Every structure is written in C-alpha cells, then in structure tokens.
Amino acid sequence: MPNRYLTKSRFKLAMECPTKLYYTGKEEYINQNIDDPFLIALAEGGFQVGELAKHYFAGGYDIETLDYDEALKITNELLSKDKVIIYEAAILYEKFFIRTDILVKNGRNIELIEVKAKSADDFYNKSGIKPEWKPYLLDVAFQKYVVAKAFPDYKVTAYLMLADKDAKCPTDGLNQKFRIIEENGRKKIKVSDKLSKEDLSPPILCKINAEDACRIIYSDDYEFKNNNLSFSELINTFAEYYHKDIKIRTGISKACKCCEFIATEDEIKAGYKSGFHECWKEALGWTDKDFEAGTLFDIWDFRTADKLISEGRIKLTEITEDDIKVKSDDKPGISRTQRQWMQVNKLQNNDTSYWIDKYNLSMEMDTWTYPLHFIDFETSMAAIPFNKGRRPYEGIAFQFSHHIVHKNGDIEHRGQYLNTEPGVFPNYEFVRKLKAELDKDEGTIFRYAAHENTYLNTIYRQLKEDENYIPDREELCEFIKSITKSVNGSFEKWEGPRNMVDMCELVKRYYYDPAMKGSNSIKAVLPAILNSSAFLRDKYSKPIYGTKEIPSLNYNNWTWIKYENNMVIDPYKLLPKMFEDVSHKDFILLNNDQVRDGGAAMTAYAMLQFTEMTDYERKEIKKALLKYCELDTFAMVMIYEGWKYMIR
C-alpha cells in the first residue's frame, strides 16, 4: 500500500504551510527539526503520558504493527465487537489514514481520545479558540472527521486527554514505572508490573470534551489560493495534492521565518535541497545572490513584517527608518527600535564593526560588587510527577554551573550541581547547594535572560505550598527572595538586595555586533564577541582553561579559540563528543553525539530518568551535561571580559 495518505502529522504540517507537504519525508530536502520523534516525545513526556492514559482505559488492545494493511485488518476485526477499547486504532477513509491514541467503542458510539503531553486549560477566549490551542484541536477535529466518514452509522465524540495541572500525584515513584526500552530496534515503554490501583487514583490526566471546538473548526472558512474553503474542502485538497505529490505554491509570509526546510550553505554544497530557498525563488524570482543581503526576518523582535511583505519590501536593503518607527525611551542605552535600526543601518552601509555604549555600560559596571558570580540552570518539566503530592509539569531544576571573577581578574569555575538519580525531585537540594555557593559574600550575581529567575520563583512557590516537613524551608525561601524578583502574577511582590543582573538585557541596551544577525542569544553573542575581540582571541587561543591559571571542574588544558576559514569557531561546536572511545555506537540518542543547547540538555536528562541504559552511557551523558553547562557560565565570563576590555 503506497504511503501517500494525509495523516494527522502531515495535516498538521499543511496547516502550518501547505507547501511543506511537498518537502516532508523526502531525503533530498533538509529538515532542521529533530528527525527522531522519539526525542521529541521523550523531552516533552509524551511517551509516559500516552502509556499512562491507556491504564485509565484498561483492558484495551494495543495495535503495535507499523504495517498499514495489517493495522487496518486488526482494527476492523476488533471493531466487530460490540464493546472494545483499542490503542493505536488504524482508520482509513479515501486518501486519509490515521492512528488514534485511544478509541472506545460501545454499541453505536465511538469515543475518540487524543492524548497530549500538555497541561489542561480553557480552550477558548472571546474571539473563539485560543491560538495556542488551535493546533491541538485541529488535530482532534481532523481525526474525528476521518473516523466519522469511515463509520457514518456511528456517533463519534472527540476528546482530548491532558495533564490535570490541579491534580496531585497519588503515590511516590509513579514516573519511574514507565521506562523506555529498545526492543527489536524500536523504542517502547516498559510498564512496571508494580503499577497499582493506588498509582492510578485519583488520576492526574483528565478527559475533556472537544465537540464544541470541532463544531467551530468545521464551521470556519479557510483561505486557500485566494478562495474560501470549508474544512472538508481544505483537507480533501491537501490530500489530493499530497497523493499526487504536487507542490502547493502559497507565496511567502511571516510564517516562513520558522520554516524547518531551510538548508545552510554547507548543506546545499553537500547536495541537499532547501525548501525555503525554493519557495522564495519561485514566489519572488530571486537568485542565490538576493539572499545575501538578509531579509526582514533577520531583524530582532520585528513586529510588522506582514505589512512590508505585502508591499514587496523584504530585503534589509529595502527597509527604511520610517518602517522601524524609531523611538527612544527614558532608559540608559538604546531602545528596541533604535537597536533594530542600528542592525539595518549597519548592514546597508556594510559596517561590520561592533557598537558598545561605553559610558552607560561603564556606569552599570561601577555598581557591581566583587567577586562576580555567573550562574546558569538546566531544567525540565516532568509530565508524570516524581513524588506523591506533586503536580504534572512542575518545574524541575536538575543542574547548575557557577563561575567566579575576582576583583583582580582571576577566574575560576567554582561550583556545579547535577542530580540525575532516577525518580528524585531535586529542587530543594538544588537550592541548598546554590545557597552554599552564593552566600559566602555579597558579590553581584549574573544570569542570562529570565530563566533562572523564573525557576527560582517556581521553587519558592513549591517550598511554600509543600505540606511535608522541610526543616530549612524559611531559610531557603529567604535566600531565593534575596537574589530574585517576583514574577508577574505572583501573590507576593519583592526585589531582593542581590537581585541577579540579566546579561541579556545588558546586551540589548549596550552592545551590538552585526555578526549576531539580530539575535541576542548567548549562542549568537559569544562567537560574535570572540571574533571582534583581539584580547579574547589572544587570551583563549592558549590552553589555559582547566589549569592553575583558570581552574575548571570538567576541562583540562583546554583551548577555546580555534579557527576555520579565518573565523573563530563557535565554542559550543568544540564541545567534546560522547562515546568517543567505542567504535560502534548504536545506542546513541542525541544528534551529533553532543549536548550543545538547552533542548539537548533537557532531552539528555529525560534519557537518564526514563531510558534503560548501561552505566557507561549514563556516565558519558553526565559528563556531557557538566561540560555544556560549564560553557554556558564561562560564555558569560568571556562576554564580561570582552566588554571590560572594550570600554577601557
């Protein structure tokens, strides 16, 4: 049976952009999204939630085969029963094929239950379905359409099964009863034979009726090639184009900014195709040279892209100061729009020099107290809680790194914390260790962006709400308040005397390098400042990191500055690979065998929690996590050093 059906994953792609239907599944087109759906489900908790949901509908038949014909045959045989529960039921109607998470048949009634690793919330606002819920509800509406068409004599009711954010886990260790194993080359969940009735009551997942949402979706009109189509007409159009393998040309929009089918220059040289570039060439008549100047998508935080696209002004060379609507504000440094125009103006004038507000940054630095502390957290959210009384998707802080810069300029990697013990809720011990690192002096503390402040607020709330005896509860809460500020929506309001300085905000106000291409991410700022600063290049081209000169807890005699094509290589690309001392690495689960960003760190943590693996694999992943997190705080140190030298 040829696999040219419109499935729910392909329908989701088409709703993002119909042209993606042509690119998906073709090896010649680069897809920058995670290739392995296992990794996505692992990071988001989808495996555990999906398997747990089955146990709330016990006694069902699990259709595990991937073969379309065989899955359909088994499903149809089971549906001949008057009452039946099926997991992964296969349903075919004309050019549509779906696998339902849970299907419950009772006489002439069918319940279609789509399980999502997402916290339950209100689906609607005054305008209808909330934008953040629309993809999920479109998914279940699509499935209901297929099931209802395949079985027209049945009443089909659609539901979403979601994590109940108000529910509390009934037992300890529930999440560890859903372990991921590999069997015959496939990843699957192994459910502990110790899973009990107590584990399942009260439930931490809730079933929510999605019928109203389906009615709204079916009654809406959908624009397609300047025509308004019904939902049925739209999905049948998608199915027809996909079945015939014909590209749907839809023009360009701001959605192109997030296209996963965009190949890098190196990937194109290696023979891969770039769907993004193809689309733009077809829609705009561009050549490869037209992309060189950059587009309005490159402008940081630009909010009026649709207007300029409609006017046909897309290249950065076509943007004017009036388009940016430049305004100053009453804060030191530059405003958001001034920064946007600086980016555009520098490109238009071929100005590759960095800009730094020496006066205001110097004034800011004069307020800092030595020693300076640079911290970074790695975090996760467990769909199934670790402990009794905890809620689904509560924040987990499992790792931090801590660098110190002394007044005389000495640098050291002072401390770190990593808890990967399966089933352990680490947050309180995490704060205890962080407090021990930071309460020895009154030095200024630095974070990069809001993440660390947000998670410490989360742990503060957990400490306050926890009904268990915690001997140092008040001490830990006071420490958190001393180095943070309260988040929006917090019942209490505070700003601590050592409230952490956000280096990302300093970047936005006081520093810009064209090599950052509009991004303020530390992953963009670090290679930019290394290429701009002769001081940093000279200092770190020597193997001084992980020596007596700059002590490190994870590196020895390490050189951070290396070159390729006369440019400094991004230090994150220099991170050591895992499993280098074995020849056959069929157990590797991370792309590139490296932990190079927060998403990979979260995935690595999930693997350590839920995956059956050898002690060797566990050791290698821990080493990779420690080295990655250490680089995050040392990146902040190098940016600080670069600024200090620049403003002298």
C-alpha positions in Angstrom: 0.0 0.0 0.0 1.7 3.3 -1.0 2.1 5.7 1.8 0.6 8.7 0.1 -2.2 9.3 2.6 -2.9 12.5 4.5 -2.1 11.5 8.1 -2.5 13.7 11.2 1.2 14.7 11.2 1.0 15.7 7.6 -2.2 17.6 8.1 -0.5 19.5 11.0 2.3 20.4 8.6 -0.1 21.5 5.9 -1.9 23.8 8.4 1.4 25.5 9.2 2.2 25.9 5.5 0.7 23.8 2.6 3.9 23.8 0.7 5.6 21.7 3.4 3.5 18.7 2.3 5.7 18.5 -0.8 9.0 18.6 1.2 8.2 16.3 4.1 9.6 12.8 4.0 12.0 13.5 1.1 15.6 12.7 1.9 16.9 15.3 -0.5 15.3 18.2 1.5 16.9 19.2 4.7 14.6 19.2 7.7 16.1 21.1 10.7 13.5 19.8 13.2 14.6 16.9 15.3 14.4 13.9 13.0 13.7 11.3 15.6 10.1 11.7 17.0 11.4 9.6 19.9 13.5 12.5 21.1 10.6 15.0 20.9 8.2 12.7 22.8 10.9 11.9 25.3 11.7 15.6 26.1 8.0 16.5 26.3 6.9 13.5 28.3 4.7 12.2 25.6 5.8 8.6 26.0 4.9 8.4 29.6 1.6 10.4 29.3 0.5 8.2 26.4 1.1 5.0 28.2 -0.4 6.2 31.4 -3.6 7.2 29.6 -4.0 3.6 28.4 -4.1 2.5 32.0 -7.1 4.8 32.7 -8.8 2.9 29.9 -7.7 -0.6 31.0 -8.4 -3.8 29.1 -7.8 -2.4 25.6 -6.0 -4.0 22.6 -2.7 -2.4 21.6 -2.0 -2.4 17.8 1.7 -2.2 17.6 2.4 -3.1 14.0 3.5 -0.3 11.7 2.3 -2.0 8.6 -0.8 -0.1 7.2 -2.7 -3.1 5.9 -2.1 -5.3 8.9 -3.0 -2.5 11.3 -6.3 -1.8 9.4 -7.1 -5.6 9.4 -6.7 -5.9 13.1 -8.6 -2.7 13.8 -11.6 -3.8 11.7 -11.7 -7.2 13.4 -11.7 -5.6 16.8 -14.5 -3.1 15.8 -16.7 -6.1 15.1 -17.1 -6.4 18.8 -20.0 -4.6 20.5 -17.7 -3.2 23.1 -14.0 -2.7 22.7 -11.1 -0.4 23.6 -8.3 0.0 21.1 -5.0 1.8 21.4 -3.5 3.0 18.1 -6.5 2.0 16.1 -5.9 2.4 12.3 -8.6 4.1 10.4 -8.7 4.6 6.6 -11.0 6.8 4.6 -10.3 7.5 0.9 -7.0 9.4 1.0 -6.8 9.8 4.8 -5.1 7.5 7.2 -4.9 8.0 11.0 -3.8 6.1 14.1 -6.0 7.1 17.1 -4.4 7.2 20.6 -7.4 5.6 22.3 -10.7 4.5 20.7 -13.6 3.3 22.8 -16.5 1.6 21.0 -19.7 0.9 22.9 -22.5 -0.2 20.6 -23.0 2.5 18.0 -21.0 5.1 20.0 -17.3 5.8 19.4 -15.2 7.9 21.7 -12.1 9.2 20.0 -9.5 10.2 22.6 -6.3 12.1 21.6 -3.7 12.2 24.3 -1.5 15.3 24.5 1.5 15.9 26.8 0.2 19.3 27.7 -1.5 20.8 30.8 -5.2 21.3 30.6 -6.5 24.8 30.3 -9.5 26.7 28.9 -9.6 26.3 25.1 -11.5 29.5 24.4 -11.4 33.3 24.6 -13.8 36.0 23.5 -12.7 35.5 19.9 -13.1 31.7 19.8 -10.4 29.1 20.1 -7.2 30.4 21.7 -4.3 30.4 19.2 -2.1 28.2 21.4 -4.8 25.5 21.5 -5.8 25.6 17.8 -3.1 23.1 16.6 -4.2 20.5 19.1 -7.9 21.0 18.4 -7.4 21.0 14.7 -5.7 17.6 15.2 -8.6 16.1 17.0 -11.1 17.6 14.6 -9.2 16.1 11.7 -9.3 12.7 13.3 -13.0 12.9 14.1 -13.7 13.8 10.5 -11.9 10.7 9.3 -13.5 8.4 11.8 -17.0 9.8 11.2 -16.6 9.4 7.4 -15.2 5.9 7.8 -18.1 4.8 10.1 -21.0 7.0 9.1 -23.5 4.9 11.1 -21.8 5.7 14.4 -21.9 8.6 16.7 -18.3 9.9 17.1 -17.4 12.1 20.1 -14.0 13.7 20.3 -11.9 14.3 23.5 -8.5 15.5 24.5 -6.7 13.7 27.3 -4.5 16.2 29.1 -2.4 16.6 32.2 -4.6 18.0 35.0 -2.5 20.8 36.4 -4.5 20.9 39.6 -4.2 17.1 40.3 -1.7 15.8 42.8 0.2 12.6 42.2 -1.2 9.8 44.4 2.0 7.9 45.0 5.8 8.2 45.1 7.8 6.9 42.1 4.9 6.8 39.6 7.1 8.2 36.7 9.7 5.5 37.2 7.1 2.9 36.4 7.1 3.9 32.8 10.6 3.1 31.5 11.8 3.4 27.8 13.5 0.3 26.4 14.6 -0.7 22.9 13.2 -3.9 21.5 13.9 -5.2 18.0 15.2 -1.8 17.0 12.1 0.1 18.3 11.7 2.3 21.3 8.8 1.4 23.5 7.5 1.8 27.1 8.0 -0.9 29.6 5.4 -0.6 32.3 6.4 -1.9 35.7 4.4 -4.9 37.0 4.3 -3.0 40.3 1.9 -0.4 38.8 -1.1 -0.4 41.2 -4.6 0.8 41.6 -3.3 3.4 44.1 -1.0 4.8 41.4 -4.0 5.5 39.2 -6.4 7.0 41.7 -7.1 9.9 41.7 -6.0 10.3 38.0 -3.5 13.0 37.1 -4.8 13.1 33.5 -8.3 14.4 32.6 -10.6 13.8 29.6 -12.0 17.0 28.1 -14.8 17.1 25.6 -13.7 18.7 22.3 -17.0 18.7 20.5 -17.6 22.5 20.7 -14.1 23.1 19.3 -14.8 20.6 16.5 -18.0 22.4 15.6 -16.2 25.8 15.5 -13.5 24.3 13.3 -15.9 22.7 10.9 -18.0 25.9 10.6 -15.0 28.1 9.8 -13.8 29.1 6.3 -10.2 28.6 5.4 -8.3 30.7 2.8 -6.6 28.7 0.1 -5.2 30.2 -3.1 -7.5 33.3 -2.7 -10.6 31.1 -2.2 -12.5 30.3 0.9 -12.9 26.6 1.6 -14.8 24.6 4.1 -12.8 22.4 6.5 -13.8 19.3 4.4 -12.8 21.0 1.1 -9.5 22.1 2.6 -8.3 18.7 3.9 -9.5 17.0 0.7 -7.5 19.5 -1.3 -4.4 18.8 0.9 -5.0 15.0 0.5 -5.3 15.3 -3.3 -2.1 17.4 -3.7 -0.2 15.1 -1.4 -1.4 11.9 -3.1 -0.3 13.2 -6.5 2.9 14.6 -5.0 2.2 18.1 -6.4 3.7 21.2 -4.7 1.2 23.7 -3.3 2.6 27.2 -4.0 1.3 29.6 -1.4 3.6 32.6 -1.6 5.5 33.9 1.4 4.5 35.2 4.8 6.0 35.8 8.3 5.5 32.0 8.9 8.5 31.4 6.6 10.7 32.6 9.4 10.2 29.3 11.3 10.5 27.0 8.3 12.3 23.8 9.1 13.1 23.1 5.4 15.9 25.6 5.2 19.4 24.3 4.4 22.6 26.0 5.3 25.2 27.0 2.8 27.3 24.0 3.7 24.3 21.6 3.4 23.5 23.0 0.0 27.1 22.5 -1.1 26.8 18.9 0.1 24.0 18.3 -2.3 20.9 18.8 -0.2 17.9 20.9 -1.3 16.4 23.9 0.7 12.7 24.1 0.5 12.7 27.6 2.0 15.0 28.9 -0.8 13.0 27.1 -3.5 9.8 28.7 -2.3 11.3 32.2 -2.2 12.9 31.8 -5.6 9.5 30.7 -7.1 7.5 33.4 -5.4 9.9 36.4 -5.8 12.0 35.4 -8.8 15.1 35.6 -6.6 18.5 34.1 -7.3 21.0 32.9 -4.7 22.6 36.4 -4.6 19.3 38.0 -3.5 19.5 36.1 -0.2 23.0 37.5 0.7 21.7 40.9 1.9 19.5 39.4 4.5 15.7 39.8 5.0 13.4 41.5 7.4 13.1 38.1 9.2 16.7 38.9 10.4 15.5 42.0 12.3 15.4 41.3 16.1 11.8 41.4 17.5 10.3 43.0 14.4 6.6 43.0 14.6 5.3 44.5 11.3 6.8 42.0 8.9 3.4 41.2 7.2 2.9 44.8 6.1 6.3 45.0 4.4 5.9 41.6 2.8 2.5 42.7 1.3 4.4 45.8 -0.1 7.1 43.6 -1.6 9.9 45.1 0.6 11.6 42.1 2.1 15.4 42.6 1.8 17.1 44.5 4.5 18.4 46.9 1.9 14.8 48.0 1.2 13.9 48.8 4.9 13.8 52.5 5.9 14.0 54.2 9.3 10.3 55.0 8.9 9.5 51.3 8.6 11.1 50.7 12.0 9.3 53.7 13.6 12.4 54.5 15.7 11.7 55.9 19.2 14.0 56.5 22.1 13.0 55.7 25.7 14.0 57.0 29.1 16.3 54.2 30.0 20.1 54.1 29.6 21.4 52.7 26.3 19.3 52.2 23.2 15.6 51.3 22.8 14.3 48.3 21.0 13.6 50.3 17.8 16.9 52.1 17.9 18.6 48.7 18.1 16.6 47.4 15.2 17.5 50.4 13.0 21.2 50.1 14.1 21.1 46.5 12.7 19.6 47.5 9.4 21.7 50.6 9.0 25.0 48.8 9.6 24.1 46.2 7.0 23.1 48.8 4.5 26.4 50.6 5.0 28.5 47.4 5.0 29.5 48.4 8.5 30.7 45.2 10.3 32.1 47.0 13.4 30.6 46.3 16.8 28.9 49.0 18.8 29.2 49.4 22.5 27.7 52.1 24.8 31.0 52.6 26.8 29.6 55.3 29.1 26.4 53.6 30.2 27.9 50.1 30.4 30.8 51.5 32.4 28.3 53.2 34.8 26.5 49.9 35.1 29.7 48.1 35.9 30.7 50.6 38.6 27.6 49.4 40.6 28.8 45.8 40.7 30.3 44.2 43.8 33.2 41.8 43.5 33.5 38.8 43.4 31.2 38.5 40.4 29.1 35.3 40.3 27.9 33.8 36.9 25.2 31.1 37.1 23.2 29.0 34.7 20.5 26.4 35.3 19.4 23.4 33.3 15.8 22.5 33.9 12.9 20.2 32.8 9.2 19.7 33.5 8.1 16.1 34.2 4.8 15.2 32.8 4.3 12.5 35.4 5.5 13.8 38.8 8.4 12.2 40.7 6.7 12.3 44.1 3.4 12.0 45.9 1.6 15.3 46.1 3.5 16.9 43.2 1.6 18.1 40.1 2.1 17.3 36.4 4.6 19.5 34.7 6.0 21.1 37.8 9.4 22.7 37.1 12.5 20.5 37.8 15.9 22.2 38.3 18.4 19.5 37.9 21.7 21.3 37.2 23.6 24.5 37.7 27.1 25.8 37.0 28.9 28.7 38.8 31.9 30.8 37.7 33.5 33.5 39.8 35.5 36.5 38.6 37.6 38.2 41.4 38.4 41.9 41.6 42.0 41.2 40.4 40.6 39.5 37.3 41.2 35.9 38.5 38.6 33.4 37.1 37.6 30.0 38.5 34.9 27.5 37.8 33.9 27.5 41.5 31.0 25.0 41.7 28.4 22.9 40.0 25.4 20.6 40.8 23.9 17.8 38.8 21.3 15.4 40.1 20.3 12.7 37.6 19.2 10.0 40.0 16.0 8.5 38.6 12.8 9.5 40.4 14.4 12.1 42.7 12.8 15.5 43.0 16.0 17.6 43.1 14.7 21.2 43.6 15.2 21.7 47.3 18.7 20.2 47.4 19.4 22.3 44.2 18.7 25.5 46.2 20.6 24.3 49.2 23.7 23.8 47.0 23.2 27.1 45.2 22.9 28.9 48.5 26.1 27.3 49.7 27.8 28.7 46.5 26.5 32.2 46.8 26.0 33.2 50.4 29.7 33.5 51.3 29.9 37.1 50.1 27.8 40.0 48.8 29.1 39.8 45.2 26.9 40.6 42.2 25.2 37.6 40.6 24.6 37.3 36.9 22.1 35.3 34.8 21.4 35.3 31.1 17.7 36.0 30.4 14.8 35.4 32.7 15.1 31.6 33.0 16.9 31.4 36.3 14.7 34.0 38.0 11.6 32.2 36.8 12.7 28.8 38.1 13.7 30.1 41.5 10.3 31.7 41.8 8.8 28.3 40.9 10.9 26.6 43.7 9.9 29.3 46.1 6.2 28.6 45.4 6.9 24.8 45.8 8.5 25.3 49.1 5.6 27.5 50.4 3.0 25.0 49.2 4.7 21.8 50.2 2.8 20.1 53.1 5.8 17.9 54.0 8.2 18.9 56.8 11.1 20.8 55.4 13.4 21.9 58.2 15.1 24.8 56.3 12.0 25.9 54.4 12.1 29.6 55.6 15.8 29.8 55.2 15.7 28.7 51.6 12.7 30.9 50.8 14.6 34.0 52.2 17.6 33.1 50.2 15.6 32.8 47.0 13.9 36.2 47.7 17.3 37.8 48.3 18.7 37.1 44.8 15.5 37.3 42.7 12.5 39.5 41.9 8.9 38.3 41.9 7.4 37.3 38.6 4.2 38.7 37.1 1.1 37.1 38.7 3.0 36.4 42.0 0.9 36.8 45.1 3.9 38.3 46.9 5.9 41.1 45.5 9.6 41.5 46.1 13.0 42.5 44.6 16.0 41.1 46.5 19.0 43.2 47.5 21.2 40.9 45.4 18.6 40.5 42.6 20.5 38.9 39.7 21.7 41.1 36.8 20.4 39.9 33.5 23.3 39.9 31.0 20.8 39.5 28.1 19.3 42.9 29.0 22.7 44.4 29.1 23.3 43.1 25.6 20.1 44.6 24.3 20.8 48.0 25.8 24.6 48.4 25.5 26.1 46.1 22.8 25.5 45.1 19.2 27.7 43.2 16.7 26.4 42.7 13.1 27.7 39.1 13.4 24.9 38.4 15.9 22.4 38.9 13.0 19.8 40.4 15.2 19.9 37.5 17.8 20.6 38.3 21.5 21.0 34.6 22.4 24.2 33.8 24.2 24.9 31.3 21.4 25.0 34.2 19.0 26.7 36.8 21.2 29.7 34.6 22.2 31.1 33.8 18.7 30.5 37.4 17.7 32.4 38.9 20.5 35.2 36.3 20.2 35.6 37.3 16.5 35.6 41.1 17.4 37.9 41.0 20.4 41.6 40.6 19.8 42.0 40.5 23.6 39.8 37.4 24.0 41.3 35.7 20.9 44.8 36.1 22.2 44.0 35.0 25.8 42.0 31.9 24.9 44.0 30.7 22.0 46.3 29.2 24.6 45.4 26.0 26.6 45.0 27.9 29.9 41.5 26.8 30.7 41.4 23.9 33.1 44.8 24.8 34.6 46.0 26.6 37.7 45.5 29.9 35.8 41.8 29.2 35.2 40.6 26.2 37.3 37.9 24.1 35.8 35.9 21.2 37.2 35.4 19.5 33.9 38.2 20.6 31.4 41.9 20.2 31.4 44.4 22.3 29.4 41.5 23.4 27.1 41.8 25.8 24.2 38.6 27.7 23.4 39.9 29.7 20.3 40.2 27.7 17.2 39.8 28.8 13.6 38.0 27.8 10.4 38.2 29.9 7.3 39.9 32.7 9.3 36.9 32.9 11.7 36.7 31.7 15.3 34.7 28.5 15.6 31.7 28.7 17.8 32.9 27.3 21.2 29.7 25.3 21.5 30.8 23.4 18.4 34.0 22.5 20.2 32.3 20.6 23.0 33.7 17.1 23.2 31.6 14.3 21.7 30.3 11.5 23.8 31.2 7.8 23.4 34.4 8.6 21.6 36.2 5.5 22.9 33.9 3.0 21.3 33.7 2.1 17.6 30.0 1.0 17.3 27.6 3.5 18.9 24.1 2.1 18.1 22.8 3.3 21.4 23.4 7.0 20.8 20.3 9.0 21.1 21.5 12.6 20.8 22.1 14.3 17.5 25.8 14.9 16.8 26.6 12.9 20.0 26.8 16.3 21.8 24.9 18.4 24.3 25.0 21.8 22.7 21.8 23.6 23.8 19.2 23.6 26.4 16.8 21.4 24.5 19.5 18.7 24.1 20.3 19.0 27.9 16.6 18.5 28.7 16.5 15.5 26.4 19.6 14.1 28.0 18.1 14.5 31.4 14.9 12.7 30.3 17.0 9.9 28.9 18.8 9.5 32.2 15.5 9.4 34.0 13.4 7.1 31.8 15.7 5.1 29.5 17.2 1.7 30.1 20.9 2.2 29.5 24.3 1.0 30.6 26.4 2.6 33.3 28.9 3.7 30.6 26.2 5.5 28.6 24.9 7.1 31.9 28.5 8.3 32.7 29.1 9.8 29.2 25.8 11.7 29.2 26.5 13.1 32.7 30.0 14.3 31.5 28.5 16.0 28.5 25.9 17.8 30.7 28.5 19.1 33.0 30.8 20.4 30.2 27.9 22.0 28.4 26.5 23.8 31.5 30.1 25.0 32.4 30.5 26.5 29.0 27.2 28.4 29.5 28.6 30.2 32.5 32.1 30.6 31.1 30.5 32.2 28.0 29.0 34.9 30.3 32.5 35.4 31.8 34.1 35.8 28.3 31.4 38.3 27.3 32.1 40.3 30.5 35.8 40.2 29.9 35.3 41.4 26.3 33.2 44.3 27.4 35.6 45.3 30.2 38.5 45.4 27.7 36.4 47.3 25.1 35.4 50.1 27.4 38.9 50.8 28.8 
